[in-house]
Amino acid sequence: MAKTNCFAGFLDDIAFVVIFTKYKDKWVYCLHKKRESYEHPGGHVEKGETPLQAAKRELYEETGITDCEIIPLWDYAFVWENGQGQNNGRVYLAIAHSLGKLPASEMDRIELFDEVPQNYTYDREEERNDLINVEKIWRAYRE
């Protein structure tokens, strides 16, 4: 699948959300129980939810975090290999002010990192580039 990024709010039919999360200048990653690797909180937008509502729900379900500010960063489209469709997602940044208690979920625990964990579920190089972009957007947002 080919992935294309665009401005937040550009795409309709957002089906997935991903939440890059910072707490005290560290990146928050979740250790997935079955995959036994780290990833960001995120998941499907449920029927009747907005993408922002889904991001807040997924963030809580997978980290326990509720005390935070969340901003949209960018939308992305994964075009299917056969070119007959695509899945749209939205990426958010959550700045956590405190950590909550992790509820029962598919996540074993959360951990804080300065960089991409070695045991990251997806492509580490793409993740490094995303972290750089997130930091740039966050700096611009604060100016």
N, CA, C and O atoms as a GROMACS GRO file, in nm:
protein
  572
    1MET      N    1   0.083  -0.119   0.000
    1MET     CA    2   0.000   0.000   0.000
    1MET      C    3   0.087   0.125   0.000
    1MET      O    4   0.190   0.130   0.068
    2ALA      N    5   0.047   0.224  -0.076
    2ALA     CA    6   0.115   0.352  -0.078
    2ALA      C    7   0.048   0.446   0.022
    2ALA      O    8  -0.074   0.454   0.029
    3LYS      N    9   0.130   0.518   0.098
    3LYS     CA   10   0.079   0.611   0.199
    3LYS      C   11   0.104   0.753   0.153
    3LYS      O   12   0.213   0.786   0.108
    4THR      N   13   0.000   0.837   0.166
    4THR     CA   14   0.010   0.978   0.130
    4THR      C   15  -0.036   1.061   0.249
    4THR      O   16  -0.143   1.037   0.304
    5ASN      N   17   0.045   1.160   0.288
    5ASN     CA   18   0.010   1.251   0.396
    5ASN      C   19  -0.043   1.381   0.339
    5ASN      O   20  -0.003   1.423   0.231
    6CYS      N   21  -0.134   1.445   0.414
    6CYS     CA   22  -0.188   1.574   0.374
    6CYS      C   23  -0.230   1.651   0.499
    6CYS      O   24  -0.220   1.599   0.610
    7PHE      N   25  -0.276   1.772   0.482
    7PHE     CA   26  -0.316   1.855   0.596
    7PHE      C   27  -0.428   1.790   0.677
    7PHE      O   28  -0.516   1.724   0.621
    8ALA      N   29  -0.424   1.809   0.807
    8ALA     CA   30  -0.531   1.760   0.895
    8ALA      C   31  -0.661   1.826   0.853
    8ALA      O   32  -0.668   1.947   0.835
    9GLY      N   33  -0.765   1.745   0.839
    9GLY     CA   34  -0.895   1.795   0.798
    9GLY      C   35  -0.919   1.788   0.649
    9GLY      O   36  -1.029   1.817   0.602
   10PHE      N   37  -0.816   1.751   0.574
   10PHE     CA   38  -0.828   1.744   0.428
   10PHE      C   39  -0.910   1.624   0.383
   10PHE      O   40  -0.989   1.636   0.289
   11LEU      N   41  -0.893   1.510   0.448
   11LEU     CA   42  -0.961   1.388   0.408
   11LEU      C   43  -1.092   1.368   0.483
   11LEU      O   44  -1.106   1.408   0.599
   12ASP      N   45  -1.186   1.306   0.416
   12ASP     CA   46  -1.312   1.266   0.479
   12ASP      C   47  -1.304   1.118   0.514
   12ASP      O   48  -1.206   1.051   0.482
   13ASP      N   49  -1.406   1.069   0.579
   13ASP     CA   50  -1.416   0.926   0.610
   13ASP      C   51  -1.293   0.875   0.684
   13ASP      O   52  -1.235   0.773   0.646
   14ILE      N   53  -1.254   0.945   0.790
   14ILE     CA   54  -1.139   0.902   0.871
   14ILE      C   55  -1.180   0.774   0.945
   14ILE      O   56  -1.275   0.774   1.023
   15ALA      N   57  -1.106   0.667   0.920
   15ALA     CA   58  -1.137   0.536   0.979
   15ALA      C   59  -1.042   0.498   1.092
   15ALA      O   60  -1.075   0.415   1.176
   16PHE      N   61  -0.923   0.560   1.095
   16PHE     CA   62  -0.823   0.526   1.195
   16PHE      C   63  -0.766   0.653   1.257
   16PHE      O   64  -0.765   0.759   1.194
   17VAL      N   65  -0.718   0.641   1.380
   17VAL     CA   66  -0.646   0.750   1.445
   17VAL      C   67  -0.517   0.694   1.506
   17VAL      O   68  -0.512   0.580   1.553
   18VAL      N   69  -0.415   0.776   1.503
   18VAL     CA   70  -0.287   0.746   1.566
   18VAL      C   71  -0.253   0.864   1.654
   18VAL      O   72  -0.267   0.979   1.613
   19ILE      N   73  -0.208   0.837   1.777
   19ILE     CA   74  -0.181   0.945   1.870
   19ILE      C   75  -0.036   0.940   1.917
   19ILE      O   76  -0.001   0.856   2.000
   20PHE      N   77   0.048   1.030   1.865
   20PHE     CA   78   0.183   1.048   1.918
   20PHE      C   79   0.164   1.118   2.052
   20PHE      O   80   0.090   1.216   2.061
   21THR      N   81   0.229   1.069   2.155
   21THR     CA   82   0.203   1.120   2.290
   21THR      C   83   0.334   1.154   2.360
   21THR      O   84   0.429   1.075   2.359
   22LYS      N   85   0.337   1.271   2.422
   22LYS     CA   86   0.454   1.314   2.499
   22LYS      C   87   0.414   1.336   2.644
   22LYS      O   88   0.305   1.386   2.674
   23TYR      N   89   0.503   1.297   2.732
   23TYR     CA   90   0.488   1.324   2.875
   23TYR      C   91   0.626   1.361   2.929
   23TYR      O   92   0.720   1.282   2.920
   24LYS      N   93   0.638   1.481   2.984
   24LYS     CA   94   0.765   1.530   3.038
   24LYS      C   95   0.879   1.513   2.938
   24LYS      O   96   0.985   1.461   2.972
   25ASP      N   97   0.856   1.556   2.815
   25ASP     CA   98   0.956   1.553   2.708
   25ASP      C   99   1.000   1.412   2.667
   25ASP      O  100   1.105   1.397   2.606
   26LYS      N  101   0.922   1.312   2.700
   26LYS     CA  102   0.949   1.174   2.658
   26LYS      C  103   0.832   1.127   2.571
   26LYS      O  104   0.719   1.173   2.586
   27TRP      N  105   0.862   1.035   2.481
   27TRP     CA  106   0.759   0.975   2.398
   27TRP      C  107   0.695   0.858   2.473
   27TRP      O  108   0.764   0.776   2.533
   28VAL      N  109   0.564   0.853   2.468
   28VAL     CA  110   0.489   0.744   2.532
   28VAL      C  111   0.462   0.637   2.427
   28VAL      O  112   0.402   0.665   2.323
   29TYR      N  113   0.507   0.515   2.454
   29TYR     CA  114   0.480   0.400   2.368
   29TYR      C  115   0.411   0.292   2.450
   29TYR      O  116   0.437   0.277   2.569
   30CYS      N  117   0.324   0.218   2.385
   30CYS     CA  118   0.250   0.109   2.447
   30CYS      C  119   0.313  -0.024   2.404
   30CYS      O  120   0.346  -0.043   2.288
   31LEU      N  121   0.328  -0.115   2.500
   31LEU     CA  122   0.375  -0.250   2.467
   31LEU      C  123   0.253  -0.337   2.443
   31LEU      O  124   0.176  -0.365   2.535
   32HIS      N  125   0.236  -0.380   2.318
   32HIS     CA  126   0.121  -0.462   2.280
   32HIS      C  127   0.142  -0.604   2.331
   32HIS      O  128   0.247  -0.664   2.308
   33LYS      N  129   0.042  -0.659   2.400
   33LYS     CA  130   0.054  -0.792   2.461
   33LYS      C  131   0.080  -0.902   2.359
   33LYS      O  132   0.171  -0.982   2.378
   34LYS      N  133   0.003  -0.906   2.252
   34LYS     CA  134   0.016  -1.015   2.155
   34LYS      C  135   0.137  -0.997   2.064
   34LYS      O  136   0.208  -1.093   2.035
   35ARG      N  137   0.161  -0.874   2.018
   35ARG     CA  138   0.272  -0.851   1.926
   35ARG      C  139   0.407  -0.843   1.998
   35ARG      O  140   0.513  -0.860   1.938
   36GLU      N  141   0.400  -0.816   2.129
   36GLU     CA  142   0.520  -0.803   2.213
   36GLU      C  143   0.617  -0.700   2.157
   36GLU      O  144   0.739  -0.719   2.158
   37SER      N  145   0.561  -0.591   2.108
   37SER     CA  146   0.641  -0.480   2.057
   37SER      C  147   0.568  -0.349   2.088
   37SER      O  148   0.451  -0.348   2.125
   38TYR      N  149   0.642  -0.239   2.070
   38TYR     CA  150   0.590  -0.107   2.106
   38TYR      C  151   0.522  -0.039   1.989
   38TYR      O  152   0.560  -0.057   1.873
   39GLU      N  153   0.421   0.040   2.022
   39GLU     CA  154   0.350   0.120   1.921
   39GLU      C  155   0.282   0.237   1.989
   39GLU      O  156   0.281   0.249   2.111
   40HIS      N  157   0.225   0.323   1.906
   40HIS     CA  158   0.150   0.437   1.959
   40HIS      C  159   0.008   0.393   1.992
   40HIS      O  160  -0.042   0.295   1.936
   41PRO      N  161  -0.057   0.466   2.084
   41PRO     CA  162  -0.200   0.443   2.098
   41PRO      C  163  -0.270   0.480   1.968
   41PRO      O  164  -0.226   0.570   1.896
   42GLY      N  165  -0.376   0.410   1.938
   42GLY     CA  166  -0.452   0.438   1.817
   42GLY      C  167  -0.546   0.325   1.785
   42GLY      O  168  -0.543   0.220   1.849
   43GLY      N  169  -0.629   0.346   1.686
   43GLY     CA  170  -0.723   0.242   1.645
   43GLY      C  171  -0.833   0.296   1.557
   43GLY      O  172  -0.822   0.405   1.500
   44HIS      N  173  -0.938   0.218   1.546
   44HIS     CA  174  -1.052   0.249   1.459
   44HIS      C  175  -1.141   0.357   1.518
   44HIS      O  176  -1.158   0.367   1.639
   45VAL      N  177  -1.196   0.437   1.430
   45VAL     CA  178  -1.302   0.531   1.466
   45VAL      C  179  -1.432   0.451   1.464
   45VAL      O  180  -1.469   0.394   1.361
   46GLU      N  181  -1.501   0.447   1.577
   46GLU     CA  182  -1.625   0.371   1.586
   46GLU      C  183  -1.742   0.450   1.529
   46GLU      O  184  -1.738   0.573   1.521
   47LYS      N  185  -1.844   0.378   1.490
   47LYS     CA  186  -1.964   0.441   1.433
   47LYS      C  187  -2.019   0.545   1.531
   47LYS      O  188  -2.036   0.516   1.650
   48GLY      N  189  -2.047   0.664   1.481
   48GLY     CA  190  -2.100   0.773   1.563
   48GLY      C  191  -1.994   0.857   1.631
   48GLY      O  192  -2.027   0.958   1.694
   49GLU      N  193  -1.867   0.819   1.619
   49GLU     CA  194  -1.758   0.896   1.680
   49GLU      C  195  -1.697   0.991   1.578
   49GLU      O  196  -1.695   0.962   1.458
   50THR      N  197  -1.647   1.102   1.627
   50THR     CA  198  -1.561   1.187   1.545
   50THR      C  199  -1.418   1.133   1.559
   50THR      O  200  -1.390   1.059   1.654
   51PRO      N  201  -1.329   1.168   1.469
   51PRO     CA  202  -1.190   1.125   1.487
   51PRO      C  203  -1.130   1.172   1.621
   51PRO      O  204  -1.056   1.098   1.685
   52LEU      N  205  -1.162   1.296   1.663
   52LEU     CA  206  -1.109   1.345   1.791
   52LEU      C  207  -1.163   1.263   1.908
   52LEU      O  208  -1.088   1.230   2.000
   53GLN      N  209  -1.291   1.229   1.906
   53GLN     CA  210  -1.347   1.144   2.011
   53GLN      C  211  -1.279   1.008   2.014
   53GLN      O  212  -1.250   0.954   2.121
   54ALA      N  213  -1.252   0.953   1.896
   54ALA     CA  214  -1.183   0.824   1.886
   54ALA      C  215  -1.041   0.836   1.942
   54ALA      O  216  -0.994   0.747   2.013
   55ALA      N  217  -0.973   0.946   1.911
   55ALA     CA  218  -0.837   0.965   1.961
   55ALA      C  219  -0.835   0.972   2.114
   55ALA      O  220  -0.749   0.911   2.178
   56LYS      N  221  -0.929   1.045   2.172
   56LYS     CA  222  -0.936   1.054   2.319
   56LYS      C  223  -0.968   0.918   2.380
   56LYS      O  224  -0.909   0.882   2.482
   57ARG      N  225  -1.059   0.844   2.320
   57ARG     CA  226  -1.096   0.712   2.372
   57ARG      C  227  -0.979   0.615   2.362
   57ARG      O  228  -0.945   0.547   2.458
   58GLU      N  229  -0.916   0.609   2.244
   58GLU     CA  230  -0.804   0.518   2.225
   58GLU      C  231  -0.687   0.554   2.317
   58GLU      O  232  -0.622   0.465   2.373
   59LEU      N  233  -0.661   0.682   2.333
   59LEU     CA  234  -0.554   0.725   2.422
   59LEU      C  235  -0.580   0.675   2.564
   59LEU      O  236  -0.489   0.623   2.629
   60TYR      N  237  -0.702   0.690   2.611
   60TYR     CA  238  -0.735   0.640   2.745
   60TYR      C  239  -0.726   0.488   2.752
   60TYR      O  240  -0.664   0.433   2.842
   61GLU      N  241  -0.789   0.419   2.657
   61GLU     CA  242  -0.793   0.273   2.660
   61GLU      C  243  -0.653   0.211   2.657
   61GLU      O  244  -0.631   0.106   2.717
   62GLU      N  245  -0.560   0.274   2.586
   62GLU     CA  246  -0.430   0.211   2.565
   62GLU      C  247  -0.318   0.269   2.651
   62GLU      O  248  -0.207   0.215   2.654
   63THR      N  249  -0.347   0.381   2.723
   63THR     CA  250  -0.245   0.439   2.811
   63THR      C  251  -0.299   0.478   2.948
   63THR      O  252  -0.222   0.488   3.044
   64GLY      N  253  -0.429   0.500   2.960
   64GLY     CA  254  -0.487   0.552   3.083
   64GLY      C  255  -0.482   0.703   3.093
   64GLY      O  256  -0.527   0.760   3.192
   65ILE      N  257  -0.430   0.770   2.992
   65ILE     CA  258  -0.414   0.916   2.994
   65ILE      C  259  -0.546   0.984   2.960
   65ILE      O  260  -0.609   0.955   2.858
   66THR      N  261  -0.587   1.078   3.048
   66THR     CA  262  -0.703   1.163   3.020
   66THR      C  263  -0.669   1.310   3.036
   66THR      O  264  -0.736   1.395   2.976
   67ASP      N  265  -0.567   1.342   3.115
   67ASP     CA  266  -0.528   1.480   3.142
   67ASP      C  267  -0.425   1.523   3.038
   67ASP      O  268  -0.304   1.506   3.057
   68CYS      N  269  -0.474   1.579   2.927
   68CYS     CA  270  -0.384   1.615   2.817
   68CYS      C  271  -0.452   1.714   2.724
   68CYS      O  272  -0.572   1.737   2.731
   69GLU      N  273  -0.370   1.770   2.638
   69GLU     CA  274  -0.426   1.846   2.526
   69GLU      C  275  -0.394   1.768   2.400
   69GLU      O  276  -0.286   1.708   2.389
   70ILE      N  277  -0.487   1.767   2.306
   70ILE     CA  278  -0.471   1.691   2.182
   70ILE      C  279  -0.490   1.786   2.064
   70ILE      O  280  -0.587   1.862   2.058
   71ILE      N  281  -0.395   1.779   1.970
   71ILE     CA  282  -0.408   1.860   1.850
   71ILE      C  283  -0.394   1.769   1.727
   71ILE      O  284  -0.315   1.675   1.729
   72PRO      N  285  -0.471   1.797   1.622
   72PRO     CA  286  -0.455   1.721   1.498
   72PRO      C  287  -0.328   1.764   1.426
   72PRO      O  288  -0.295   1.882   1.423
   73LEU      N  289  -0.256   1.667   1.368
   73LEU     CA  290  -0.131   1.697   1.299
   73LEU      C  291  -0.144   1.685   1.148
   73LEU      O  292  -0.116   1.780   1.076
   74TRP      N  293  -0.187   1.568   1.100
   74TRP     CA  294  -0.203   1.547   0.957
   74TRP      C  295  -0.296   1.429   0.932
   74TRP      O  296  -0.318   1.345   1.019
   75ASP      N  297  -0.349   1.426   0.811
   75ASP     CA  298  -0.428   1.312   0.764
   75ASP      C  299  -0.340   1.227   0.674
   75ASP      O  300  -0.241   1.275   0.619
   76TYR      N  301  -0.376   1.101   0.661
   76TYR     CA  302  -0.303   1.012   0.570
   76TYR      C  303  -0.401   0.919   0.500
   76TYR      O  304  -0.507   0.885   0.553
   77ALA      N  305  -0.362   0.879   0.381
   77ALA     CA  306  -0.441   0.782   0.303
   77ALA      C  307  -0.351   0.666   0.265
   77ALA      O  308  -0.241   0.686   0.213
   78PHE      N  309  -0.398   0.546   0.292
   78PHE     CA  310  -0.332   0.426   0.243
   78PHE      C  311  -0.411   0.380   0.122
   78PHE      O  312  -0.526   0.337   0.136
   79VAL      N  313  -0.352   0.389   0.006
   79VAL     CA  314  -0.418   0.344  -0.117
   79VAL      C  315  -0.392   0.194  -0.131
   79VAL      O  316  -0.277   0.149  -0.122
   80TRP      N  317  -0.498   0.118  -0.153
   80TRP     CA  318  -0.486  -0.027  -0.165
   80TRP      C  319  -0.399  -0.064  -0.284
   80TRP      O  320  -0.393   0.009  -0.383
   81GLU      N  321  -0.333  -0.178  -0.272
   81GLU     CA  322  -0.243  -0.223  -0.378
   81GLU      C  323  -0.312  -0.236  -0.514
   81GLU      O  324  -0.251  -0.212  -0.618
   82ASN      N  325  -0.440  -0.273  -0.513
   82ASN     CA  326  -0.512  -0.287  -0.641
   82ASN      C  327  -0.566  -0.153  -0.692
   82ASN      O  328  -0.624  -0.146  -0.800
   83GLY      N  329  -0.545  -0.045  -0.613
   83GLY     CA  330  -0.587   0.087  -0.654
   83GLY      C  331  -0.736   0.111  -0.650
   83GLY      O  332  -0.784   0.215  -0.696
   84GLN      N  333  -0.812   0.017  -0.594
   84GLN     CA  334  -0.958   0.025  -0.595
   84GLN      C  335  -1.017   0.094  -0.472
   84GLN      O  336  -1.139   0.106  -0.460
   85GLY      N  337  -0.933   0.140  -0.381
   85GLY     CA  338  -0.984   0.208  -0.262
   85GLY      C  339  -0.872   0.254  -0.173
   85GLY      O  340  -0.754   0.239  -0.205
   86GLN      N  341  -0.911   0.312  -0.060
   86GLN     CA  342  -0.811   0.359   0.035
   86GLN      C  343  -0.871   0.363   0.175
   86GLN      O  344  -0.993   0.368   0.191
   87ASN      N  345  -0.784   0.360   0.275
   87ASN     CA  346  -0.822   0.378   0.415
   87ASN      C  347  -0.763   0.511   0.460
   87ASN      O  348  -0.645   0.536   0.441
   88ASN      N  349  -0.846   0.595   0.519
   88ASN     CA  350  -0.802   0.727   0.564
   88ASN      C  351  -0.783   0.728   0.715
   88ASN      O  352  -0.858   0.666   0.790
   89GLY      N  353  -0.679   0.800   0.758
   89GLY     CA  354  -0.652   0.813   0.901
   89GLY      C  355  -0.614   0.955   0.937
   89GLY      O  356  -0.587   1.037   0.850
   90ARG      N  357  -0.614   0.983   1.067
   90ARG     CA  358  -0.572   1.114   1.117
   90ARG      C  359  -0.471   1.092   1.229
   90ARG      O  360  -0.489   1.005   1.314
   91VAL      N  361  -0.366   1.171   1.227
   91VAL     CA  362  -0.261   1.165   1.327
   91VAL      C  363  -0.276   1.283   1.422
   91VAL      O  364  -0.299   1.396   1.380
   92TYR      N  365  -0.264   1.255   1.551
   92TYR     CA  366  -0.277   1.356   1.656
   92TYR      C  367  -0.151   1.358   1.741
   92TYR      O  368  -0.073   1.263   1.742
   93LEU      N  369  -0.133   1.470   1.812
   93LEU     CA  370  -0.033   1.480   1.916
   93LEU      C  371  -0.105   1.506   2.047
   93LEU      O  372  -0.186   1.598   2.057
   94ALA      N  373  -0.074   1.424   2.148
   94ALA     CA  374  -0.126   1.446   2.282
   94ALA      C  375  -0.010   1.487   2.371
   94ALA      O  376   0.093   1.420   2.376
   95ILE      N  377  -0.027   1.598   2.441
   95ILE     CA  378   0.069   1.640   2.542
   95ILE      C  379   0.005   1.607   2.676
   95ILE      O  380  -0.088   1.673   2.721
   96ALA      N  381   0.057   1.503   2.740
   96ALA     CA  382   0.000   1.454   2.866
   96ALA      C  383   0.054   1.536   2.982
   96ALA      O  384   0.174   1.560   2.993
   97HIS      N  385  -0.037   1.576   3.071
   97HIS     CA  386   0.001   1.650   3.192
   97HIS      C  387   0.020   1.555   3.309
   97HIS      O  388   0.089   1.588   3.406
   98SER      N  389  -0.041   1.438   3.300
   98SER     CA  390  -0.024   1.334   3.402
   98SER      C  391  -0.056   1.201   3.338
   98SER      O  392  -0.126   1.194   3.236
   99LEU      N  393  -0.005   1.095   3.398
   99LEU     CA  394  -0.032   0.960   3.351
   99LEU      C  395  -0.145   0.902   3.435
   99LEU      O  396  -0.151   0.924   3.556
  100GLY      N  397  -0.232   0.828   3.371
  100GLY     CA  398  -0.340   0.762   3.443
  100GLY      C  399  -0.308   0.615   3.464
  100GLY      O  400  -0.200   0.567   3.428
  101LYS      N  401  -0.403   0.545   3.521
  101LYS     CA  402  -0.389   0.401   3.541
  101LYS      C  403  -0.432   0.330   3.412
  101LYS      O  404  -0.539   0.357   3.359
  102LEU      N  405  -0.347   0.240   3.363
  102LEU     CA  406  -0.376   0.167   3.240
  102LEU      C  407  -0.494   0.073   3.263
  102LEU      O  408  -0.486  -0.017   3.347
  103PRO      N  409  -0.604   0.092   3.188
  103PRO     CA  410  -0.718   0.000   3.201
  103PRO      C  411  -0.685  -0.133   3.132
  103PRO      O  412  -0.588  -0.142   3.056
  104ALA      N  413  -0.765  -0.234   3.157
  104ALA     CA  414  -0.747  -0.363   3.090
  104ALA      C  415  -0.765  -0.342   2.941
  104ALA      O  416  -0.867  -0.289   2.896
  105SER      N  417  -0.665  -0.383   2.863
  105SER     CA  418  -0.670  -0.366   2.718
  105SER      C  419  -0.570  -0.460   2.654
  105SER      O  420  -0.514  -0.548   2.720
  106GLU      N  421  -0.548  -0.441   2.524
  106GLU     CA  422  -0.449  -0.522   2.454
  106GLU      C  423  -0.306  -0.476   2.484
  106GLU      O  424  -0.210  -0.538   2.438
  107MET      N  425  -0.292  -0.370   2.561
  107MET     CA  426  -0.159  -0.320   2.597
  107MET      C  427  -0.117  -0.375   2.732
  107MET      O  428  -0.196  -0.380   2.826
  108ASP      N  429   0.009  -0.415   2.740
  108ASP     CA  430   0.066  -0.470   2.863
  108ASP      C  431   0.106  -0.358   2.958
  108ASP      O  432   0.083  -0.365   3.079
  109ARG      N  433   0.168  -0.255   2.901
  109ARG     CA  434   0.214  -0.141   2.980
  109ARG      C  435   0.253  -0.028   2.885
  109ARG      O  436   0.260  -0.046   2.764
  110ILE      N  437   0.279   0.089   2.944
  110ILE     CA  438   0.335   0.199   2.868
  110ILE      C  439   0.475   0.226   2.922
  110ILE      O  440   0.506   0.199   3.038
  111GLU      N  441   0.558   0.279   2.834
  111GLU     CA  442   0.693   0.319   2.874
  111GLU      C  443   0.728   0.450   2.806
  111GLU      O  444   0.670   0.484   2.702
  112LEU      N  445   0.822   0.521   2.864
  112LEU     CA  446   0.865   0.650   2.813
  112LEU      C  447   1.002   0.635   2.747
  112LEU      O  448   1.091   0.568   2.801
  113PHE      N  449   1.018   0.697   2.630
  113PHE     CA  450   1.141   0.686   2.552
  113PHE      C  451   1.184   0.822   2.500
  113PHE      O  452   1.101   0.911   2.479
  114ASP      N  453   1.316   0.837   2.479
  114ASP     CA  454   1.370   0.956   2.413
  114ASP      C  455   1.363   0.944   2.262
  114ASP      O  456   1.360   1.044   2.191
  115GLU      N  457   1.361   0.821   2.213
  115GLU     CA  458   1.359   0.795   2.069
  115GLU      C  459   1.278   0.669   2.043
  115GLU      O  460   1.220   0.611   2.135
  116VAL      N  461   1.274   0.627   1.918
  116VAL     CA  462   1.196   0.510   1.878
  116VAL      C  463   1.252   0.386   1.949
  116VAL      O  464   1.372   0.360   1.942
  117PRO      N  465   1.167   0.309   2.016
  117PRO     CA  466   1.215   0.187   2.081
  117PRO      C  467   1.271   0.087   1.978
  117PRO      O  468   1.224   0.082   1.864
  118GLN      N  469   1.368   0.010   2.020
  118GLN     CA  470   1.426  -0.092   1.932
  118GLN      C  471   1.319  -0.190   1.886
  118GLN      O  472   1.318  -0.231   1.770
  119ASN      N  473   1.232  -0.227   1.975
  119ASN     CA  474   1.129  -0.328   1.946
  119ASN      C  475   0.999  -0.259   1.905
  119ASN      O  476   0.895  -0.277   1.969
  120TYR      N  477   1.006  -0.179   1.798
  120TYR     CA  478   0.890  -0.104   1.748
  120TYR      C  479   0.814  -0.191   1.648
  120TYR      O  480   0.876  -0.258   1.564
  121THR      N  481   0.683  -0.190   1.654
  121THR     CA  482   0.600  -0.278   1.572
  121THR      C  483   0.617  -0.252   1.422
  121THR      O  484   0.619  -0.346   1.343
  122TYR      N  485   0.628  -0.126   1.384
  122TYR     CA  486   0.627  -0.091   1.243
  122TYR      C  487   0.765  -0.046   1.196
  122TYR      O  488   0.864  -0.074   1.264
  123ASP      N  489   0.774   0.022   1.084
  123ASP     CA  490   0.901   0.064   1.026
  123ASP      C  491   0.966   0.174   1.112
  123ASP      O  492   0.909   0.282   1.130
  124ARG      N  493   1.085   0.145   1.166
  124ARG     CA  494   1.154   0.238   1.256
  124ARG      C  495   1.199   0.365   1.184
  124ARG      O  496   1.195   0.474   1.241
  125GLU      N  497   1.244   0.353   1.059
  125GLU     CA  498   1.290   0.471   0.986
  125GLU      C  499   1.174   0.566   0.958
  125GLU      O  500   1.188   0.687   0.975
  126GLU      N  501   1.062   0.512   0.917
  126GLU     CA  502   0.943   0.596   0.897
  126GLU      C  503   0.902   0.662   1.028
  126GLU      O  504   0.862   0.778   1.030
  127GLU      N  505   0.912   0.587   1.137
  127GLU     CA  506   0.878   0.641   1.269
  127GLU      C  507   0.972   0.756   1.307
  127GLU      O  508   0.927   0.858   1.358
  128ARG      N  509   1.101   0.739   1.284
  128ARG     CA  510   1.197   0.847   1.313
  128ARG      C  511   1.159   0.974   1.236
  128ARG      O  512   1.160   1.084   1.292
  129ASN      N  513   1.127   0.959   1.109
  129ASN     CA  514   1.086   1.074   1.028
  129ASN      C  515   0.958   1.137   1.081
  129ASN      O  516   0.945   1.259   1.084
  130ASP      N  517   0.863   1.053   1.122
  130ASP     CA  518   0.739   1.106   1.180
  130ASP      C  519   0.766   1.184   1.308
  130ASP      O  520   0.706   1.290   1.330
  131LEU      N  521   0.855   1.134   1.393
  131LEU     CA  522   0.888   1.205   1.518
  131LEU      C  523   0.948   1.342   1.488
  131LEU      O  524   0.918   1.439   1.557
  132ILE      N  525   1.032   1.350   1.388
  132ILE     CA  526   1.090   1.478   1.348
  132ILE      C  527   0.979   1.573   1.303
  132ILE      O  528   0.977   1.690   1.342
  133ASN      N  529   0.887   1.524   1.220
  133ASN     CA  530   0.776   1.607   1.173
  133ASN      C  531   0.685   1.650   1.288
  133ASN      O  532   0.640   1.765   1.291
  134VAL      N  533   0.657   1.560   1.379
  134VAL     CA  534   0.573   1.594   1.495
  134VAL      C  535   0.639   1.707   1.574
  134VAL      O  536   0.572   1.803   1.611
  135GLU      N  537   0.768   1.695   1.600
  135GLU     CA  538   0.840   1.799   1.676
  135GLU      C  539   0.834   1.933   1.605
  135GLU      O  540   0.814   2.036   1.669
  136LYS      N  541   0.852   1.935   1.473
  136LYS     CA  542   0.846   2.060   1.397
  136LYS      C  543   0.708   2.124   1.407
  136LYS      O  544   0.697   2.244   1.428
  137ILE      N  545   0.606   2.044   1.391
  137ILE     CA  546   0.469   2.097   1.398
  137ILE      C  547   0.441   2.148   1.538
  137ILE      O  548   0.379   2.254   1.554
  138TRP      N  549   0.484   2.076   1.640
  138TRP     CA  550   0.460   2.115   1.779
  138TRP      C  551   0.530   2.248   1.810
  138TRP      O  552   0.473   2.334   1.877
  139ARG      N  553   0.654   2.264   1.761
  139ARG     CA  554   0.725   2.392   1.780
  139ARG      C  555   0.649   2.506   1.713
  139ARG      O  556   0.631   2.612   1.773
  140ALA      N  557   0.605   2.484   1.590
  140ALA     CA  558   0.530   2.588   1.517
  140ALA      C  559   0.399   2.620   1.588
  140ALA      O  560   0.358   2.736   1.594
  141TYR      N  561   0.334   2.520   1.642
  141TYR     CA  562   0.206   2.538   1.712
  141TYR      C  563   0.224   2.626   1.836
  141TYR      O  564   0.135   2.706   1.868
  142ARG      N  565   0.337   2.613   1.903
  142ARG     CA  566   0.361   2.688   2.027
  142ARG      C  567   0.405   2.832   2.002
  142ARG      O  568   0.398   2.916   2.091
  143GLU      N  569   0.452   2.861   1.879
  143GLU     CA  570   0.501   2.997   1.850
  143GLU      C  571   0.390   3.098   1.841
  143GLU      O  572   0.416   3.216   1.817
   0.00000   0.00000   0.00000
